[in-house]
Amino acid sequence: MSLRTLEQGIATLGLDLPAEAPEKLRAFGQLLIKWNKVYNLTAIRDEAQVITHHLLDSLSVLPQLAGISRLVDVGSGGGLPGVVLAICRPDLQVDSVETVQKKSTFQNQARIELKLANFRAHHARIESWQPAYAPDAPDGIISRAFADLADFVNLTAHLAGPQTRILAMKGVYPEDEIARIPSGFAMERSVELQVPGLDAERHLIIVKRT
C-alpha cells in the first residue's frame, strides 16, 4: 500500500496530523485487506481504492470534528471512519458500535495492533447501547453509509444530548432523507466533502436537537 499516495491525499485535504499517523493509517489499510479475505469486511479489495474510498474518505470529515471529544461510530463495519479518526485524533475517545461480531472483533484487533488507547469496539445494537460515561452524552455520533437519515437519528436519539452533533456521511445530497428528519431534530448544516482521487459526490449532514 503506497504511503506516498496516502501522504499526498492527506496534504491535499490540508490536514495536520500526528507524525506517526500516515504509517498507522497504512498499517490499518493493510490489516483491513488481510482480514477481509476471511471476514468479508468490505467489497473493496484493491489497495489504491482502500486508500481513496476508505482512508481518505474517512479523513475528509476530520475538520468537522472540532470541539468533539467523545465520538460514537455507528455500524462502522471494518472500522470506518472510527479507527481512522482515532488514529488521527489521539485526544478523541471513539466508541464503535457494531452488530456483526466478526467486524467488532476485527476492530478490536486493529486497536491492539495499532496501540489505540482511545478506541473501543462494542458488539451491540445501537438502539440499546449506552457508553461507559453515561449519563453524559457523546459530543458526536457518526455513521458512514449506515442507514436512512431518519432511521439513524431515531436509533441514536437516546444518546443525543442538547449539544450532540449527529453526523451522517452521505454520497449525493440526500434531499428526501433530510425532509424526513424526525420531529425534535433538524439539520444544522450540510458540508460538501472533497475526497482526493474520488470522483463522486460526498456530503456530511449535521443534525442536532431543536
NUKOLBA-425543 format. One record per residue: residue number from 1; residue in one letter; chain; x, y, z of N, C-alpha, C in turn. Coordinates in nm, 2 decimals. Example, Ala and Ser with C-alpha at 12.3 -4.5 7.8 and 13.67 -1.06 7.14 Angstrom:
BEGIN
SETOR/num/residuo/cadena/nu/nv/nw/cau/cav/caw/cu/cv/cw
SETOR/1/a/A/1.32/-0.57/0.78/1.23/-0.45/0.78/1.32/-0.33/0.78
SETOR/2/s/A/1.28/-0.22/0.71/1.37/-0.11/0.71/1.29/0.00/0.79
***
This chain:
BEGIN
SETOR/num/residuo/cadena/nu/nv/nw/cau/cav/caw/cu/cv/cw
SETOR/1/m/A/0.09/-0.12/0.00/0.00/0.00/0.00/0.09/0.12/0.00
SETOR/2/s/A/0.06/0.22/-0.09/0.15/0.33/-0.11/0.14/0.44/0.00
SETOR/3/l/A/0.24/0.45/0.08/0.25/0.56/0.18/0.25/0.69/0.11
SETOR/4/r/A/0.32/0.70/0.00/0.33/0.83/-0.07/0.19/0.88/-0.12
SETOR/5/t/A/0.11/0.79/-0.18/-0.02/0.82/-0.22/-0.11/0.87/-0.11
SETOR/6/l/A/-0.10/0.80/0.00/-0.17/0.84/0.12/-0.13/0.98/0.17
SETOR/7/e/A/0.00/1.00/0.18/0.05/1.13/0.23/0.01/1.24/0.13
SETOR/8/q/A/0.01/1.21/0.00/-0.03/1.32/-0.09/-0.18/1.35/-0.07
SETOR/9/g/A/-0.26/1.25/-0.04/-0.40/1.27/-0.02/-0.43/1.35/0.11
SETOR/10/i/A/-0.35/1.32/0.21/-0.36/1.40/0.34/-0.32/1.54/0.32
SETOR/11/a/A/-0.21/1.57/0.24/-0.17/1.70/0.21/-0.28/1.78/0.13
SETOR/12/t/A/-0.34/1.71/0.03/-0.45/1.77/-0.05/-0.57/1.81/0.04
SETOR/13/l/A/-0.59/1.73/0.14/-0.70/1.76/0.23/-0.66/1.87/0.33
SETOR/14/g/A/-0.54/1.91/0.33/-0.49/2.02/0.42/-0.49/1.98/0.57
SETOR/15/l/A/-0.47/1.85/0.60/-0.47/1.81/0.73/-0.33/1.81/0.80
SETOR/16/d/A/-0.33/1.85/0.92/-0.20/1.85/1.00/-0.22/1.74/1.10
SETOR/17/l/A/-0.16/1.62/1.07/-0.18/1.50/1.15/-0.06/1.47/1.24
SETOR/18/p/A/-0.07/1.39/1.34/0.05/1.35/1.42/0.15/1.28/1.33
SETOR/19/a/A/0.27/1.29/1.36/0.38/1.24/1.27/0.36/1.09/1.24
SETOR/20/e/A/0.31/1.01/1.34/0.30/0.87/1.32/0.17/0.83/1.24
SETOR/21/a/A/0.08/0.92/1.22/-0.05/0.89/1.17/-0.05/0.82/1.03
SETOR/22/p/A/0.03/0.88/0.93/0.03/0.82/0.80/0.07/0.67/0.80
SETOR/23/e/A/0.17/0.64/0.87/0.22/0.50/0.88/0.12/0.41/0.95
SETOR/24/k/A/0.05/0.46/1.05/-0.05/0.39/1.12/-0.17/0.37/1.03
SETOR/25/l/A/-0.21/0.47/0.95/-0.32/0.46/0.86/-0.29/0.35/0.75
SETOR/26/r/A/-0.17/0.35/0.70/-0.13/0.25/0.60/-0.13/0.11/0.67
SETOR/27/a/A/-0.09/0.10/0.79/-0.09/-0.03/0.86/-0.23/-0.08/0.88
SETOR/28/f/A/-0.32/0.01/0.91/-0.47/-0.02/0.92/-0.52/-0.07/0.79
SETOR/29/g/A/-0.49/0.00/0.68/-0.54/-0.04/0.55/-0.49/-0.18/0.51
SETOR/30/q/A/-0.37/-0.21/0.55/-0.31/-0.34/0.52/-0.38/-0.45/0.61
SETOR/31/l/A/-0.41/-0.41/0.73/-0.49/-0.51/0.82/-0.63/-0.53/0.76
SETOR/32/l/A/-0.69/-0.43/0.71/-0.82/-0.44/0.65/-0.82/-0.53/0.53
SETOR/33/i/A/-0.72/-0.52/0.45/-0.71/-0.61/0.33/-0.68/-0.75/0.37
SETOR/34/k/A/-0.60/-0.77/0.47/-0.56/-0.90/0.51/-0.68/-0.97/0.58
SETOR/35/w/A/-0.75/-0.91/0.67/-0.86/-0.97/0.73/-0.98/-0.99/0.64
SETOR/36/n/A/-0.99/-0.90/0.54/-1.10/-0.90/0.45/-1.11/-1.04/0.38
SETOR/37/k/A/-1.00/-1.10/0.35/-1.00/-1.23/0.28/-1.08/-1.34/0.35
SETOR/38/v/A/-1.09/-1.32/0.48/-1.16/-1.42/0.56/-1.30/-1.37/0.62
SETOR/39/y/A/-1.29/-1.24/0.66/-1.41/-1.18/0.73/-1.50/-1.10/0.65
SETOR/40/n/A/-1.47/-1.08/0.52/-1.56/-1.01/0.43/-1.60/-0.87/0.49
SETOR/41/l/A/-1.50/-0.79/0.52/-1.53/-0.66/0.59/-1.57/-0.55/0.49
SETOR/42/t/A/-1.53/-0.56/0.36/-1.56/-0.46/0.27/-1.55/-0.52/0.13
SETOR/43/a/A/-1.63/-0.46/0.04/-1.64/-0.51/-0.10/-1.51/-0.46/-0.18
SETOR/44/i/A/-1.44/-0.37/-0.12/-1.32/-0.31/-0.19/-1.20/-0.39/-0.15
SETOR/45/r/A/-1.13/-0.44/-0.25/-1.01/-0.52/-0.23/-0.88/-0.47/-0.29
SETOR/46/d/A/-0.90/-0.37/-0.37/-0.78/-0.30/-0.44/-0.72/-0.20/-0.34
SETOR/47/e/A/-0.58/-0.21/-0.33/-0.51/-0.13/-0.23/-0.53/0.02/-0.26
SETOR/48/a/A/-0.52/0.06/-0.39/-0.54/0.20/-0.42/-0.68/0.25/-0.38
SETOR/49/q/A/-0.78/0.17/-0.40/-0.92/0.21/-0.37/-0.94/0.21/-0.22
SETOR/50/v/A/-0.87/0.12/-0.15/-0.88/0.13/0.00/-0.83/0.27/0.05
SETOR/51/i/A/-0.72/0.32/-0.01/-0.67/0.45/0.03/-0.78/0.56/0.00
SETOR/52/t/A/-0.83/0.56/-0.13/-0.92/0.67/-0.16/-1.06/0.65/-0.10
SETOR/53/h/A/-1.12/0.53/-0.12/-1.26/0.51/-0.08/-1.28/0.49/0.07
SETOR/54/h/A/-1.18/0.45/0.14/-1.19/0.42/0.28/-1.11/0.52/0.37
SETOR/55/l/A/-0.98/0.52/0.35/-0.89/0.60/0.44/-0.91/0.75/0.41
SETOR/56/l/A/-0.90/0.80/0.29/-0.91/0.94/0.26/-1.06/0.99/0.28
SETOR/57/d/A/-1.15/0.90/0.24/-1.29/0.93/0.26/-1.33/0.96/0.40
SETOR/58/s/A/-1.27/0.87/0.49/-1.30/0.88/0.63/-1.23/1.01/0.69
SETOR/59/l/A/-1.11/1.04/0.64/-1.03/1.16/0.68/-1.10/1.29/0.64
SETOR/60/s/A/-1.18/1.29/0.54/-1.24/1.41/0.49/-1.33/1.48/0.59
SETOR/61/v/A/-1.38/1.40/0.69/-1.47/1.46/0.79/-1.39/1.52/0.91
SETOR/62/l/A/-1.26/1.50/0.92/-1.19/1.54/1.03/-1.20/1.68/1.07
SETOR/63/p/A/-1.19/1.78/0.97/-1.21/1.92/1.01/-1.34/1.95/1.07
SETOR/64/q/A/-1.44/1.87/1.05/-1.58/1.90/1.10/-1.59/1.84/1.25
SETOR/65/l/A/-1.49/1.79/1.30/-1.50/1.73/1.44/-1.44/1.82/1.54
SETOR/66/a/A/-1.41/1.94/1.51/-1.36/2.04/1.61/-1.46/2.05/1.72
SETOR/67/g/A/-1.40/2.05/1.84/-1.49/2.06/1.96/-1.55/1.93/2.01
SETOR/68/i/A/-1.53/1.82/1.93/-1.58/1.69/1.97/-1.47/1.61/2.04
SETOR/69/s/A/-1.50/1.57/2.16/-1.40/1.49/2.24/-1.45/1.34/2.26
SETOR/70/r/A/-1.58/1.32/2.25/-1.63/1.18/2.26/-1.72/1.15/2.14
SETOR/71/l/A/-1.68/1.05/2.06/-1.75/1.02/1.94/-1.79/0.88/1.94
SETOR/72/v/A/-1.92/0.86/1.90/-1.97/0.72/1.88/-1.99/0.70/1.73
SETOR/73/d/A/-1.93/0.59/1.69/-1.93/0.55/1.54/-2.03/0.43/1.53
SETOR/74/v/A/-2.13/0.45/1.45/-2.24/0.35/1.44/-2.23/0.27/1.31
SETOR/75/g/A/-2.23/0.13/1.33/-2.23/0.05/1.22/-2.11/0.06/1.12
SETOR/76/s/A/-1.99/0.07/1.18/-1.87/0.11/1.10/-1.81/-0.01/1.03
SETOR/77/g/A/-1.86/-0.13/1.05/-1.81/-0.25/0.97/-1.67/-0.27/1.00
SETOR/78/g/A/-1.58/-0.24/0.91/-1.44/-0.26/0.92/-1.37/-0.15/1.00
SETOR/79/g/A/-1.44/-0.06/1.07/-1.38/0.04/1.15/-1.37/0.18/1.08
SETOR/80/l/A/-1.46/0.20/0.99/-1.46/0.33/0.91/-1.58/0.41/0.93
SETOR/81/p/A/-1.57/0.53/0.98/-1.44/0.61/1.00/-1.38/0.60/1.13
SETOR/82/g/A/-1.43/0.52/1.23/-1.39/0.53/1.37/-1.24/0.50/1.39
SETOR/83/v/A/-1.19/0.40/1.34/-1.05/0.37/1.36/-0.96/0.47/1.30
SETOR/84/v/A/-0.99/0.52/1.18/-0.92/0.62/1.11/-0.91/0.75/1.19
SETOR/85/l/A/-1.03/0.79/1.24/-1.04/0.91/1.32/-0.96/0.90/1.46
SETOR/86/a/A/-0.97/0.78/1.52/-0.89/0.76/1.64/-0.74/0.77/1.62
SETOR/87/i/A/-0.70/0.72/1.50/-0.55/0.72/1.47/-0.51/0.87/1.46
SETOR/88/c/A/-0.59/0.95/1.40/-0.55/1.09/1.37/-0.58/1.19/1.48
SETOR/89/r/A/-0.67/1.15/1.57/-0.70/1.24/1.69/-0.68/1.16/1.82
SETOR/90/p/A/-0.56/1.15/1.87/-0.54/1.07/1.99/-0.61/1.12/2.11
SETOR/91/d/A/-0.66/1.25/2.10/-0.73/1.31/2.21/-0.88/1.28/2.20
SETOR/92/l/A/-0.92/1.21/2.09/-1.07/1.18/2.07/-1.10/1.04/2.12
SETOR/93/q/A/-1.20/1.03/2.21/-1.24/0.90/2.25/-1.35/0.85/2.16
SETOR/94/v/A/-1.32/0.73/2.09/-1.41/0.68/1.99/-1.46/0.54/2.04
SETOR/95/d/A/-1.59/0.53/2.05/-1.66/0.41/2.07/-1.73/0.36/1.95
SETOR/96/s/A/-1.69/0.25/1.89/-1.76/0.19/1.77/-1.86/0.09/1.81
SETOR/97/v/A/-1.98/0.10/1.76/-2.09/0.01/1.80/-2.13/-0.07/1.67
SETOR/98/e/A/-2.10/-0.20/1.67/-2.12/-0.28/1.55/-2.20/-0.41/1.59
SETOR/99/t/A/-2.30/-0.44/1.51/-2.39/-0.55/1.54/-2.33/-0.69/1.49
SETOR/100/v/A/-2.23/-0.68/1.40/-2.18/-0.81/1.35/-2.05/-0.84/1.43
SETOR/101/q/A/-2.05/-0.95/1.50/-1.94/-0.98/1.59/-1.80/-0.99/1.52
SETOR/102/k/A/-1.80/-1.05/1.41/-1.66/-1.07/1.34/-1.61/-0.93/1.31
SETOR/103/k/A/-1.69/-0.83/1.28/-1.64/-0.70/1.24/-1.59/-0.62/1.37
SETOR/104/s/A/-1.67/-0.64/1.48/-1.62/-0.57/1.60/-1.49/-0.64/1.65
SETOR/105/t/A/-1.48/-0.77/1.63/-1.36/-0.85/1.67/-1.24/-0.79/1.59
SETOR/106/f/A/-1.26/-0.77/1.46/-1.15/-0.71/1.37/-1.11/-0.58/1.43
SETOR/107/q/A/-1.21/-0.49/1.46/-1.18/-0.36/1.50/-1.10/-0.36/1.63
SETOR/108/n/A/-1.13/-0.45/1.72/-1.06/-0.46/1.85/-0.92/-0.52/1.82
SETOR/109/q/A/-0.90/-0.60/1.72/-0.77/-0.65/1.69/-0.68/-0.53/1.63
SETOR/110/a/A/-0.75/-0.45/1.55/-0.68/-0.33/1.50/-0.64/-0.24/1.61
SETOR/111/r/A/-0.73/-0.22/1.71/-0.70/-0.14/1.83/-0.57/-0.19/1.90
SETOR/112/i/A/-0.56/-0.32/1.92/-0.44/-0.38/1.98/-0.32/-0.36/1.90
SETOR/113/e/A/-0.32/-0.40/1.77/-0.20/-0.39/1.69/-0.15/-0.25/1.66
SETOR/114/l/A/-0.25/-0.15/1.66/-0.21/-0.02/1.63/-0.19/0.06/1.76
SETOR/115/k/A/-0.22/0.00/1.88/-0.20/0.06/2.01/-0.29/0.19/2.02
SETOR/116/l/A/-0.42/0.17/2.00/-0.51/0.28/2.00/-0.58/0.28/2.14
SETOR/117/a/A/-0.52/0.35/2.23/-0.58/0.36/2.37/-0.71/0.43/2.37
SETOR/118/n/A/-0.74/0.51/2.27/-0.86/0.60/2.27/-0.97/0.54/2.19
SETOR/119/f/A/-0.96/0.41/2.15/-1.06/0.34/2.07/-1.11/0.21/2.14
SETOR/120/r/A/-1.25/0.19/2.13/-1.31/0.06/2.17/-1.42/0.03/2.08
SETOR/121/a/A/-1.42/-0.10/2.04/-1.53/-0.15/1.96/-1.62/-0.24/2.05
SETOR/122/h/A/-1.75/-0.22/2.03/-1.86/-0.29/2.11/-1.95/-0.37/2.02
SETOR/123/h/A/-1.97/-0.50/2.05/-2.06/-0.58/1.97/-2.20/-0.56/2.04
SETOR/124/a/A/-2.28/-0.48/1.97/-2.41/-0.44/2.03/-2.50/-0.38/1.93
SETOR/125/r/A/-2.63/-0.37/1.96/-2.72/-0.29/1.88/-2.73/-0.15/1.93
SETOR/126/i/A/-2.71/-0.06/1.84/-2.70/0.08/1.89/-2.82/0.13/1.96
SETOR/127/e/A/-2.94/0.08/1.93/-3.06/0.13/2.00/-3.07/0.09/2.14
SETOR/128/s/A/-2.99/-0.01/2.19/-2.99/-0.05/2.33/-2.86/-0.03/2.40
SETOR/129/w/A/-2.76/0.04/2.33/-2.63/0.06/2.38/-2.62/0.19/2.46
SETOR/130/q/A/-2.54/0.19/2.56/-2.50/0.31/2.64/-2.35/0.31/2.66
SETOR/131/p/A/-2.29/0.43/2.65/-2.15/0.44/2.67/-2.11/0.43/2.82
SETOR/132/a/A/-1.99/0.39/2.85/-1.95/0.38/2.98/-1.96/0.51/3.06
SETOR/133/y/A/-1.95/0.62/2.99/-1.96/0.75/3.06/-2.10/0.81/3.07
SETOR/134/a/A/-2.20/0.72/3.04/-2.34/0.76/3.06/-2.36/0.79/3.21
SETOR/135/p/A/-2.45/0.89/3.25/-2.55/0.96/3.17/-2.50/1.07/3.09
SETOR/136/d/A/-2.37/1.10/3.09/-2.32/1.21/3.00/-2.34/1.17/2.85
SETOR/137/a/A/-2.36/1.26/2.77/-2.39/1.24/2.63/-2.26/1.25/2.55
SETOR/138/p/A/-2.25/1.18/2.44/-2.13/1.20/2.35/-2.14/1.33/2.28
SETOR/139/d/A/-2.03/1.39/2.24/-2.04/1.52/2.16/-2.08/1.49/2.02
SETOR/140/g/A/-2.04/1.37/1.97/-2.07/1.34/1.83/-2.11/1.20/1.81
SETOR/141/i/A/-2.21/1.18/1.72/-2.24/1.04/1.67/-2.23/1.04/1.52
SETOR/142/i/A/-2.15/0.95/1.47/-2.12/0.95/1.33/-2.16/0.81/1.26
SETOR/143/s/A/-2.20/0.82/1.14/-2.22/0.70/1.06/-2.17/0.72/0.92
SETOR/144/r/A/-2.13/0.62/0.85/-2.09/0.63/0.71/-2.17/0.52/0.63
SETOR/145/a/A/-2.26/0.57/0.55/-2.35/0.48/0.47/-2.41/0.38/0.56
SETOR/146/f/A/-2.46/0.42/0.68/-2.52/0.32/0.77/-2.66/0.29/0.74
SETOR/147/a/A/-2.74/0.40/0.73/-2.89/0.38/0.72/-2.95/0.51/0.66
SETOR/148/d/A/-3.08/0.51/0.64/-3.15/0.63/0.60/-3.13/0.73/0.72
SETOR/149/l/A/-3.13/0.85/0.69/-3.10/0.96/0.79/-3.20/0.95/0.90
SETOR/150/a/A/-3.33/0.94/0.87/-3.43/0.93/0.97/-3.41/0.81/1.07
SETOR/151/d/A/-3.38/0.70/1.01/-3.35/0.58/1.09/-3.23/0.60/1.18
SETOR/152/f/A/-3.13/0.66/1.13/-3.00/0.69/1.20/-3.04/0.78/1.32
SETOR/153/v/A/-3.11/0.88/1.30/-3.15/0.97/1.41/-3.24/0.90/1.51
SETOR/154/n/A/-3.33/0.83/1.47/-3.42/0.75/1.56/-3.35/0.65/1.64
SETOR/155/l/A/-3.26/0.58/1.58/-3.18/0.47/1.65/-3.08/0.53/1.75
SETOR/156/t/A/-3.04/0.65/1.74/-2.94/0.71/1.83/-2.99/0.82/1.91
SETOR/157/a/A/-3.12/0.85/1.90/-3.18/0.96/1.98/-3.16/0.95/2.13
SETOR/158/h/A/-3.16/0.83/2.18/-3.14/0.81/2.33/-3.00/0.85/2.37
SETOR/159/l/A/-2.91/0.86/2.28/-2.77/0.90/2.32/-2.75/1.05/2.30
SETOR/160/a/A/-2.83/1.12/2.23/-2.81/1.26/2.19/-2.85/1.36/2.29
SETOR/161/g/A/-2.76/1.43/2.34/-2.79/1.54/2.44/-2.82/1.67/2.36
SETOR/162/p/A/-2.84/1.78/2.43/-2.88/1.91/2.36/-2.77/1.95/2.26
SETOR/163/q/A/-2.64/1.93/2.30/-2.53/1.98/2.21/-2.47/1.87/2.12
SETOR/164/t/A/-2.52/1.75/2.13/-2.46/1.64/2.05/-2.49/1.66/1.90
SETOR/165/r/A/-2.38/1.65/1.82/-2.40/1.66/1.68/-2.41/1.52/1.62
SETOR/166/i/A/-2.51/1.49/1.54/-2.53/1.37/1.47/-2.48/1.39/1.33
SETOR/167/l/A/-2.38/1.31/1.29/-2.31/1.34/1.16/-2.32/1.22/1.07
SETOR/168/a/A/-2.40/1.24/0.96/-2.42/1.13/0.86/-2.34/1.16/0.74
SETOR/169/m/A/-2.25/1.06/0.71/-2.17/1.07/0.59/-2.25/1.01/0.47
SETOR/170/k/A/-2.27/1.09/0.37/-2.36/1.05/0.26/-2.29/1.08/0.13
SETOR/171/g/A/-2.35/1.02/0.02/-2.29/1.05/-0.11/-2.36/1.17/-0.17
SETOR/172/v/A/-2.45/1.15/-0.27/-2.53/1.26/-0.33/-2.61/1.33/-0.22
SETOR/173/y/A/-2.63/1.46/-0.22/-2.71/1.53/-0.12/-2.84/1.47/-0.11
SETOR/174/p/A/-2.87/1.42/0.02/-3.00/1.34/0.04/-3.12/1.42/0.07
SETOR/175/e/A/-3.17/1.50/-0.03/-3.28/1.59/0.00/-3.40/1.52/0.06
SETOR/176/d/A/-3.44/1.41/0.00/-3.56/1.33/0.05/-3.54/1.29/0.20
SETOR/177/e/A/-3.42/1.24/0.23/-3.39/1.20/0.37/-3.39/1.31/0.47
SETOR/178/i/A/-3.34/1.42/0.43/-3.34/1.54/0.51/-3.48/1.59/0.54
SETOR/179/a/A/-3.57/1.57/0.44/-3.71/1.61/0.46/-3.78/1.52/0.57
SETOR/180/r/A/-3.73/1.41/0.59/-3.79/1.31/0.68/-3.72/1.31/0.82
SETOR/181/i/A/-3.63/1.40/0.85/-3.57/1.40/0.98/-3.68/1.41/1.09
SETOR/182/p/A/-3.67/1.33/1.19/-3.78/1.32/1.29/-3.80/1.45/1.37
SETOR/183/s/A/-3.92/1.47/1.42/-3.95/1.58/1.50/-3.86/1.59/1.62
SETOR/184/g/A/-3.82/1.71/1.66/-3.73/1.73/1.77/-3.59/1.74/1.73
SETOR/185/f/A/-3.56/1.72/1.60/-3.43/1.73/1.54/-3.44/1.81/1.41
SETOR/186/a/A/-3.33/1.87/1.37/-3.32/1.94/1.25/-3.18/1.95/1.19
SETOR/187/m/A/-3.17/1.96/1.06/-3.03/1.97/1.01/-2.97/2.11/1.05
SETOR/188/e/A/-2.85/2.10/1.11/-2.78/2.23/1.14/-2.71/2.28/1.02
SETOR/189/r/A/-2.64/2.19/0.94/-2.58/2.24/0.82/-2.54/2.11/0.74
SETOR/190/s/A/-2.51/2.14/0.61/-2.45/2.04/0.53/-2.32/2.08/0.48
SETOR/191/v/A/-2.22/1.99/0.47/-2.09/2.02/0.43/-2.06/1.93/0.30
SETOR/192/e/A/-2.02/1.99/0.19/-1.98/1.91/0.08/-1.83/1.87/0.10
SETOR/193/l/A/-1.80/1.75/0.09/-1.67/1.69/0.12/-1.60/1.66/-0.02
SETOR/194/q/A/-1.47/1.70/-0.02/-1.39/1.67/-0.14/-1.29/1.56/-0.10
SETOR/195/v/A/-1.29/1.45/-0.16/-1.20/1.34/-0.13/-1.10/1.32/-0.25
SETOR/196/p/A/-0.97/1.34/-0.22/-0.87/1.33/-0.33/-0.88/1.19/-0.39
SETOR/197/g/A/-0.88/1.19/-0.52/-0.88/1.07/-0.60/-1.01/1.00/-0.61
SETOR/198/l/A/-1.12/1.06/-0.56/-1.25/1.00/-0.56/-1.34/1.09/-0.64
SETOR/199/d/A/-1.38/1.04/-0.76/-1.47/1.12/-0.85/-1.62/1.09/-0.82
SETOR/200/a/A/-1.66/1.13/-0.70/-1.80/1.11/-0.66/-1.84/1.21/-0.56
SETOR/201/e/A/-1.97/1.24/-0.55/-2.02/1.34/-0.45/-2.01/1.28/-0.31
SETOR/202/r/A/-1.98/1.37/-0.22/-1.98/1.33/-0.08/-2.03/1.45/0.00
SETOR/203/h/A/-2.12/1.42/0.10/-2.18/1.52/0.18/-2.18/1.47/0.33
SETOR/204/l/A/-2.16/1.57/0.42/-2.17/1.54/0.56/-2.30/1.62/0.61
SETOR/205/i/A/-2.40/1.55/0.66/-2.52/1.61/0.71/-2.51/1.61/0.86
SETOR/206/i/A/-2.52/1.73/0.92/-2.50/1.75/1.06/-2.64/1.79/1.12
SETOR/207/v/A/-2.69/1.70/1.21/-2.82/1.72/1.27/-2.81/1.74/1.42
SETOR/208/k/A/-2.89/1.82/1.48/-2.89/1.85/1.62/-3.04/1.85/1.67
SETOR/209/r/A/-3.05/1.84/1.80/-3.18/1.86/1.86/-3.23/2.01/1.85
SETOR/210/t/A/-3.36/2.03/1.83/-3.41/2.16/1.82/-3.45/2.22/1.95
***
